[in-house]
Amino acid sequence: MATLTLTRKLAILADAAKYDASCASSGSEKRDSAGSAGIGSTEGHGICHSYAPDGRCISLLKLLLTNFCIYDCAYCINRSSSNVQRARFSVEEVVRLTLDFYARNYIEGLFLSSGIIRSPDYTMEQMVRVARSLREEHLFAGYIHLKIIPNAAPELLIEAGRWADRLSTNIELPTDNALEKLAPEKRPSEIRTAMARLRGRLEAAAPDKGARARPEKFAPAGQSTQMIIGADGANDAAILTRAAGLYSGYQLRRVYYSAFSPIPDASSRLPLRPPPLLREHRLYQADWLIRFYGFEVPEIVAGGEGGDLDLGIDPKLAWALKHRHAFPVDINRAEREMLLRVPGLGINAVNRLLAARRHHRLRLEDVARLTASIAKVRPFIAAADWSPGGLIDQARLRQKLAPPPEQLALF
């Protein structure tokens, strides 16, 4: 077997890492290495490649340590039975690439995952070595995101959190039954145990205002996970219910949704076609409503086709159209919780409305200045000088507000 150049390894292992969507740097903190600011600070910079939940554009070198794997997960292009070209970085090669890419101003940090080689402990130890070398030997103060191997030794998970800004443990599929069928070597209970261990360490590392000593830092950007969408038969209701349980049970920063991509020589248990990317987009929108807008999963998927979200319109508009009796909302009197349910009003717009109405009664033109889409908001609100009058029926209003087909086709 010919020896691969570093450039060829990079091509193989960067491409192999593209299937992992759980890649963002929100919540990171600037690190000091040995009393120095070090190199690679993520503060105030942004190039491309990945978007944090707060809207910052960030760039990460996203790699697999190796695409060799002892597991044979049916949905994975790097499964042990897959006929793909294999490659493996050494710890020193990943460190060197990260520092070289940063020096050229290409990246702000590193996202590192891996196939399982030899054993979970060995694989996790190799990834920890990369992070430790960057921090201790090279004073790297940039962002590091490490993928957790669920059944690796607890002490390795703890050390990973010492060096990394974020850790992620992929839940893989929306249901335990699907995971057991498509990834028989993986145990749902082991994944949950790893996530619970991380949650416990994150809680212990949380600042306590009354304590004199500051706890040791542990993954300050928290933990995240990923679910593959469309590889099994789970509907959107099942996916969002699992996500809501993960948020409440493990205090996750993000659940990422990754549309299944058909792979060569795939098992007959897998679908031949990927789900529409628009489904992934709608799940992210629904996830946002659950986390920040006070919606419950049954509200969002109620009335959907077979428990799935409506692909034609966003889930907030879909809810409003099904609850026309709750509108129009008086923007001068309504509670914040109801204002957040008005289509077209985001959190920032609602906060600005609440602040402005303390000083004077709001007119329609005031709302237009505070929101990006007054056309979407207008049918659902009443202002000092505005009322939508007779209710437009649901079908006509949907037709008026739904994105044009060519815009949907972009997804």
Secondary structure, DSSP 8 states (H G I E B T S, - for coil): -----HHHHHHHHHHHGGG------TT-----BTTB--B---TT---SSEE-TTS-EE-EEEEESBS--S---TT-TTSTT------B--HHHHHHHHHHHHHTTS-SEEEEE----S-HHHHHHHHHHHHHIIIIIT-B-SEEEEE--TTS-HHHHHHHHHH-SEEE---BSSSHHHHHHH-TT--HHHHHHHHHHHHHHHHHHS--TT-SS------TT-EEEEEEESSSS--HHHHHHHHHHHHHHH--SEEEEEE----TT--TTS-SS---HHHHHHHHHHHHHHHHS---HHHHHTT-GGG---SSS-HHHHHHHHTGGG-SEETTT--HHHHTTSTT--HHHHHHHHHHTTTS---HHHHHHH-S-HHHHGGGEEBTTB---S---HHHHHHHHS--HHHHTT-
